[in-house]
C-alpha cells in the first residue's frame, strides 16, 4: 500500500496574522467599547498594506466585535444591555446543552481536560491579570463545547464565540471583584458536575452560571444607560 506524504504546514497569511493581532488587542481590553480605529495608523503599526488591514477589519466586523462607520472608520462594538441579554440567553442555551452532552460522554481524558481548564483559570485568578483571566474563562467554556462532541452545536458556538469573549471581558469590567478567586469559585460547581458525569447537574450549573452573571451585567448596564 502506497504511503501518503505528509502535507507541509501552511503558515498564516499576512491577513490572518493581522486579524489575529487585532482581535487579541481588542479582546484584551486595550481598546475600550466604542473606541474608534483609523486604518492608516493601524496599517503603519502592523507594517502591512491598508488593503490587507481592511480585509482583517471586515472579518472582525463579521464576528461582531467591530462596526464600520461610513466615511469615518471603524469602531469597537459597545454592547448595550439588550445585546448582553441576547448574548447571555443564547450562550446559556448552547452551553447548557453542551454541558449535558459533555457529562453524558465524559471519559477519563475528558475529565482531565476539564480539570486542566479549571486549574488554568485558577492560576490566572491568582495572578490577577484581567486579560489572562478572560482568556482562561473562555477556554474553560470552549473546552466544554468541544467535549460535547456535537458538530452543529460547535459550529453555532463558533459563530458567536468572539462576541462571547467580548461579553466575558465586559462582565469582568463591570463586576471586577476585590478578590479574583470569586471567579474560579463560580466555575467549580460546573466542573465538578462534569467530572462526576452528572448530566442533569451539569446542565443546571451551566444555566445557573450564565444566568447569575448575565442578569447582574444587564442590571448594571441598564443603570448606566439611564439618562
Number of C-alpha atoms within 10 A of each C-alpha: 3 4 5 6 6 6 6 6 6 6 8 10 10 16 19 16 15 22 21 14 13 19 19 14 12 19 24 18 16 10 15 15 18 14 13 18 18 11 18 12 11 17 17 12 9 15 12 15 15 16 12 16 25 18 15 22 25 16 17 20 17 13 17 18 24 25 20 16 11 7 6 11 12 21 21 21 20 16 18 14 20 11 13 22 18 13 19 23 16 16 21 20 15 18 26 25 23 29 33 25 24 29 27 18 15 21 14 9 9 20 20 13 17 23 18 14 22 24 16 20 25 23 16 22 22 14 12 14 11 18 17 16 25 24 19 21 24 19 17 21 20 18 18 26 25 16 23 22 14 14 11 9 16 19 12 11 19 15 13 18 18 19 21 21 19 24 21 20 22 22 19 18 13 13 13 13 11 7 10 19 16 13 17 20 12 15 19 16 16 25 24 18 21 29 21 15 21 19 22 16 19 29 24 16 24 26 22 16 16 20 17 12 17 23 16 14 23 20 14 14 18 12 11 11 10 6 4
